[in-house]
Amino acid sequence: MPDSAADAPELLLEVNNIEVIYNHVILVLKGVSLSVPQGGITALLGGNGAGKTTTLKAISNLLRSERGEVTKGSVKYKGEAVQNLDPARLVRKGVIQVMEGRHCFEHLTVEDNLRTGAYTRTDGKGAIEADLEMVYSYFPRLKERRKSQAGYTSGGEQQMCAIGRALMSRPETILLDEPSMGLAPQLVEQIFEIVKAVNEGEGVSFLLAEQNTNVALRFAHFGYILESGRVVMDGPAAELRENPDVKEFYLGMSDQGRKSFRDVRSYRRRKRWLS
């Protein structure tokens, strides 16, 4: 009989019971715990203001610029405590965040944006050029627009550029914040297909924060649902997709069929997991 523990993938990222406070008074995260296995796509789900972005920034150590800090708990990467590391050192260890809002250097070309992602690397020009071609293989649209000024490209192209720039750092784990924000449904599908392809083709693990629960659970392997700074539910993505509460409150579905957004809002008060 196989040992299921031995067969389980290695945990790259472990967040244990963290608490985050802004400006020394505002409690935003309240005992959040999660893990990201090697080679997995893990979704962090929830509405606006649930604490998804704060969780990612607590992991990538970008909170201090916003007067936030982790006051309790721990963040470990490959078993090493990393919550006090400089963000650049964390990138060198293989963890990089793609910020919400498709942050690109607008005055630079698409290709120059991509090259900035390799600034921490020391493995030589040849390896960087090879990875640039690798990025273009996943994002052929970026190759077409490589000489265009990034600020004049579309929202979808800027999102591709931001993910491609992260790939240029040769990461093991990408923290991807709201990749679907402001994009048409067809582009959202395309972005998630690329995330899946990168995950399978390059072995990059993803922790993605996403409001679009429906699409995230179709592509993720495991999911956590955040509400008001707490994890209220977690499980394999396939199980969460079939969970009646998730269907009703996040996918707009119930046994009686699809509910309107207004109806779903009115039912939030009686969520079984908050009672």
C-alpha positions, 0 to 999 in steps of 0.5 A, spaced: 500 500 500 503 506 497 504 511 503 500 517 501 504 522 505 510 520 501 506 521 495 504 528 496 508 534 493 513 538 497 510 544 500 513 550 498 510 556 501 507 555 508 503 561 511 501 559 519 496 563 522 498 570 520 495 577 523 496 583 519 495 590 522 495 597 518 498 603 521 498 599 528 491 599 529 487 596 523 486 589 523 486 586 516 488 579 517 486 574 523 489 568 523 490 566 516 493 559 514 494 556 507 500 552 503 502 552 496 505 545 494 510 544 489 507 545 482 500 547 484 495 552 482 492 555 489 487 560 488 485 565 494 478 567 493 473 572 496 470 578 494 473 585 494 476 587 501 476 580 503 484 580 505 486 577 498 491 582 496 494 583 503 495 576 504 499 576 498 503 582 500 504 579 507 508 573 503 512 578 498 514 583 504 511 589 500 506 591 506 511 595 509 511 600 504 503 601 506 505 601 513 502 594 514 506 589 518 505 581 520 504 582 527 503 574 529 504 567 525 509 565 520 511 565 513 515 559 511 518 558 504 521 551 503 521 551 511 525 557 512 522 563 515 522 569 510 517 574 513 523 579 515 526 578 508 527 584 503 523 583 497 529 582 492 532 577 496 525 573 496 525 574 489 532 571 489 529 565 493 524 564 487 518 568 489 515 573 485 509 577 486 505 580 480 501 586 482 494 587 481 493 593 476 498 590 471 503 595 473 508 596 467 513 601 465 509 605 461 515 609 457 519 602 456 517 597 450 514 591 451 521 587 451 525 592 455 519 591 460 520 583 460 528 584 460 527 588 467 524 582 470 531 578 469 535 584 474 536 579 479 539 574 475 547 572 474 547 566 469 549 570 463 546 573 457 545 567 453 540 564 459 536 570 459 535 571 451 533 563 451 528 565 457 525 571 453 524 566 447 520 562 452 516 567 454 514 569 447 512 562 446 507 562 451 505 569 449 506 570 442 502 576 442 508 580 446 512 578 441 508 581 436 508 587 440 515 587 443 517 594 440 511 597 442 511 602 448 508 598 454 503 604 455 500 604 449 498 596 449 491 593 451 489 591 458 490 584 456 497 585 453 499 589 459 497 583 464 501 578 459 507 583 460 507 583 467 506 575 468 512 575 462 516 579 466 515 575 473 517 569 469 524 572 466 526 572 474 526 564 473 521 563 479 519 557 482 512 561 485 508 566 482 504 570 487 498 573 482 494 578 484 487 579 480 489 577 473 482 577 471 481 585 473 478 589 468 479 584 462 473 581 457 471 574 459 475 571 452 481 575 455 480 572 462 480 565 459 486 566 455 490 569 461 488 563 465 490 558 459 497 561 459 497 560 467 496 553 466 501 552 460 506 555 464 504 551 470 505 545 467 510 546 462 515 550 466 513 547 473 512 554 476 507 554 482 502 559 483 498 562 488 493 567 485 488 571 488 482 572 484 474 575 485 472 571 479 471 564 483 468 561 477 474 561 472 479 560 478 476 554 480 476 551 473 484 552 473 486 551 480 488 545 484 486 547 491 482 553 493 481 558 500 476 562 501 477 569 505 472 573 508 473 579 512 480 577 513 479 570 515 479 563 511 472 560 512 473 554 507 478 551 503 479 544 499 480 541 492 478 546 487 473 540 484 470 539 491 469 547 492 466 547 485 460 542 487 459 545 494 452 548 495 455 554 499 460 556 494 455 555 488 450 559 492 454 565 494 460 565 489 458 562 483 451 565 483 447 558 483 443 554 487 439 547 487 433 552 484 438 555 479 441 561 478 440 567 483 441 574 481 447 578 484 442 582 489 439 575 491 446 573 493 447 579 497 441 578 501 443 571 502 450 572 505 447 574 512 446 566 513 452 563 510 452 556 514 460 557 515 459 564 519 453 562 523 
